[in-house]
Amino acid sequence: MLGTLISCSSLNSTTSEYKFDYLIGDWERTNGRPGTKTIESWTKTSDRDYSAISEVLVEGDTVYKETVRLEKSSDTFFYIADVPQNPNSTNFRIVEIGLKGFSALNGKNDFPKKIKYERKSAAFLHATISGNGKEVLYKFKKHPIEDVRKISQKYFNIVGDHEFPFTEPIGWSKTIFLLEKK
């Protein structure tokens, strides 16, 4: 992992440089299977907590969906996954954290046992899940809403927009523009 990593137990909630704000936004997987689209949409839910919806789509239909939360409890951060095949949340203790990413572990989980996020740049993110001799790399590209707005304004007048609540299943961008042709 790039950058300096430190133990989460030495962090406190006022250490602003170790927040996970770089995750906020809509990320599309670039190395998925042909015909599938994987999207992770991250939002900040409080000063120190974050949540995401991760969806896999095939021909526009959602075939898999999970939710993820990053939460701080006492002096420890947790990556908490809610997946359809498990009735209970799966908690991973974040054991390394830095300016460019974090690693989380749960040795009791079947797979994955380790989850690692690594920020490659403002627009690129890698997530790796691993354990039991297997490893899966997810390469993500960010789609900032500002870029979508800028491109739209080249060809259209934006006459209205609406941002949907995080929980609405309206699509992965969560924002809609009402456009008028120039």
C-alpha positions, 0 to 999 in steps of 0.5 A: 500500500502506498503511503504511511500506514498506522494502527487504528488504535492510535487514531482519534475522531479529530484526526481529519487527515484519516477520514475516508472522504475520498470514497464519497461518490459513484465508482464503476468497476472497470475490470469486471466480466463482460456484460456486467456492471458493478457500481459502489456508491459511497456517502458520508453519514456522520462526522466519522461514519460512511455507507455504500451500496454495491450493486452488480447489474446484468443488462441493466437488472440488479443481480446482486446488492450489498450494503457496507458501512464504515463506523468507529466504535471507541477507538476502532474503525470497522468495515461492516458488510450486509450481504444477502446470503448472511442474516447478520452483518459481517464485521471486519476490524480496520487494522491499517489506515492511511491517507491512501487507503485501509485494510480490514480483517476478519479471520473467522469469515469464510471469504473474504478474510481481508478487505483492502481499499487503495486510492490510486488517484482522485479518479481511481480506486482499487479494492481487493478481497482475499483469503484462503489462497484466493484474491479478487481485485476490483478496479474502480473509476469515479464518475463525479457528478460535476463532470456529468453536469459539465458535459451536459451543459455543453449540449443542453440547458439544465432547467432542474435537478434533483438528488435522490436519497441514498436509500432510493433504488433510482440508479447508481448516480442518485441525481437526475437532471432535467435538460432542455436542448440548446 
